[in-house]
Amino acid sequence: MVHHDGTLTAFLTSVLSGTVHVPQFPDGLLNRPVAFDPAVPLAYEIRETPSRGPIDTESIRDWARAHGFQVPPRGRLSREVREAWEEAHPG
């Protein structure tokens, strides 16, 4: 077992520079060139949303309060409030 007093970065630097030998690593591990393959982007679904134009969030807050929702005076509206407002105001 190898004990290293330092950060992970310092440990990796010492291993890669050859100043520390780790018996658990296979011989010749660092003799091969390192190659990296780029990640393949994951497929994702694009959801189309109706084009409404700009929406006044203060109007949504007023509507939500009038319909019993608790909303903060500023900041992001909850998904629940936004979906309820969209359902009440289609298109």
N, C-alpha and C positions, 0 to 999 in steps of 0.2 A: 504494500500500500504506500502511496506517495502522499506526503503531507507538505502542504505549501502554505506558508504564512504570507498571505497577500490576497489581492483581488483575483477574480476569475480572469480578468483581462491580463493581469501580470502573469498568471499561470499559463495561459494560452500562448502568450508572447514567449515565455521561456521554453515551452515545449516546441513551438514552431521554429524558434531560433536554434534549437538543439542544445541549450544549456541545461535542460532538465530531461532526464530519461524516465519514462514511465513504463515499467515492466509489463503492465497489463495491455499496452498498445502492441499490436503485431509489429514484428520486425519489417522494416521497409515501408512503413505507413507513410512516411513523409518523403520517400524517394520518388514517388510518382507525381507527375504534374497534376495540379488541381484543375478541375474543369467544372464549370457551372452551366447548367441548362436553365434558360429562362422559364419561369412558371407559365403554365397555360392558363389564360383567363377563364374563370368559371362562367358558365352560361347563367344569365339572369333574365328575369322576366321584366319587361318594361310595361308598367301599368299606365294606360292612358287615363288622364283625368280631364274632365270637361274644362274648357277654357272659360274662365269666369272673369278674367281681368283682375285688377287689384281689389282686394277685399279689406275693408276697414275692420281691424280686429276689435276696436272699441265697440263697434256695432254688434259684433258677435258676443262680446262680454255683456253688453246690455241685454241682448236677447237671452243669453244663458242665465243671467241673474233673474230675469223675469220668468224663466221656466224652471227655477229651483236648483240650478247648478251653482256650485261653489267655484268661483274663478278668481285667480289672483289679479290684483290691479295692473300688473305688468308681467311680461315674460311670456313664455310659451303656453298656449292653450292645450289642454289635454286632448288626447285622441277622442275620448268619449264626447267631449263638448263639440269638437270640430265635426265629428261624424253626425251628431244629433242636429247641428246647425245645417249641415249639407243636406240631410234628409228633409228638414223643414223648408229648405230653400233650394229645390232642384233647379238645375240649369242656370 
